[in-house]
């Protein structure tokens, strides 16, 4: 179960990204590399499936996608009860990233607001 504190933190980050903010380079330097990723559209929130290369937990995951910039090669995800930055490696063959990252953020912001009510 995701805590209210985690969702508030997600909402704050999404607000900053919506205003043109970027991830902290130090956060991305420490982020796991997500290989073989694919975007899964949803009515409420996008999801991302990937194999994040993190110590002691390299396994496929499907998690809510909060924000993405495929050109800059990063994604913001909700993994369990944590907000995580992922560095994007190569996508799964045939994968198309959303054309507009603002739509991903818009849906994620609305989704977090609903859970915080």
C-alpha positions in Angstrom: 0.0 0.0 0.0 1.3 3.4 -1.0 1.5 5.9 1.9 -0.1 9.4 1.7 3.4 10.8 2.3 4.7 9.1 -0.8 1.7 10.3 -2.8 2.2 13.9 -1.6 5.9 13.7 -2.5 4.9 12.4 -6.0 2.4 15.3 -6.4 5.1 17.8 -5.5 7.6 16.3 -8.0 4.9 16.2 -10.7 4.1 19.9 -10.0 7.8 20.8 -10.4 8.1 18.8 -13.6 4.9 20.4 -15.0 6.5 23.8 -14.5 9.5 22.8 -16.6 11.7 21.3 -13.9 14.1 18.5 -14.5 15.3 15.6 -12.4 18.3 16.2 -10.2 21.4 14.9 -12.0 22.6 13.3 -8.8 19.3 11.3 -8.5 19.7 10.1 -12.1 23.4 9.2 -11.4 22.2 6.8 -8.6 19.1 5.5 -10.5 18.8 2.0 -11.8 19.1 1.4 -15.6 15.8 0.2 -16.9 16.2 -2.1 -19.9 13.6 -3.7 -22.2 11.0 -1.1 -21.1 7.6 -0.7 -22.6 4.8 1.7 -21.9 1.3 0.4 -21.1 -1.5 3.0 -21.5 -4.3 3.1 -19.0 -7.4 5.1 -18.4 -6.2 6.3 -15.0 -2.4 6.3 -15.3 0.3 5.0 -17.6 2.4 2.1 -16.5 5.8 1.0 -17.5 7.2 -2.5 -17.7 10.9 -2.8 -17.5 13.8 -4.8 -16.1 15.6 -2.3 -13.8 19.2 -3.2 -13.1 19.3 -2.6 -9.4 21.5 -4.5 -7.0 19.8 -7.6 -5.6 16.5 -7.0 -7.4 17.0 -7.4 -11.2 13.6 -8.7 -12.2 10.8 -7.6 -14.5 8.5 -5.0 -13.0 5.3 -3.2 -14.0 4.7 0.0 -12.1 2.8 3.2 -12.4 4.6 5.7 -14.6 4.5 9.2 -13.3 6.6 11.1 -15.8 8.9 10.2 -18.7 11.3 11.9 -21.1 12.5 9.3 -23.6 14.8 11.8 -25.3 16.6 12.6 -22.0 16.3 8.9 -21.1 14.6 9.1 -17.7 11.3 8.0 -16.1 9.7 8.7 -12.7 7.9 5.7 -11.3 6.0 4.6 -8.2 7.6 1.3 -7.1 5.8 -0.1 -4.1 5.9 2.7 -1.5 8.8 4.6 -3.1 9.2 7.2 -5.8 12.1 6.2 -8.0 13.9 7.7 -11.0 14.9 5.2 -13.7 17.4 5.8 -16.4 16.0 4.4 -19.6 18.1 2.0 -21.6 16.9 0.3 -24.8 13.1 -0.1 -25.1 11.5 -3.4 -25.9 11.3 -3.9 -29.7 8.2 -2.3 -31.2 7.7 0.0 -28.2 6.4 3.5 -28.8 6.8 6.1 -26.0 4.0 8.6 -25.5 4.4 11.4 -27.9 3.7 14.0 -25.2 5.2 13.5 -21.8 2.8 16.1 -20.4 -0.1 13.7 -20.9 1.7 11.2 -18.7 2.2 13.8 -16.0 -1.4 15.1 -16.3 -2.8 11.6 -15.8 -0.4 10.9 -13.0 -1.2 14.1 -11.2 -4.9 13.4 -11.4 -4.3 9.8 -10.2 -2.3 11.0 -7.2 -4.9 13.6 -6.3 -7.7 10.9 -6.3 -5.7 8.7 -4.0 -5.0 11.6 -1.6 -8.7 12.5 -1.2 
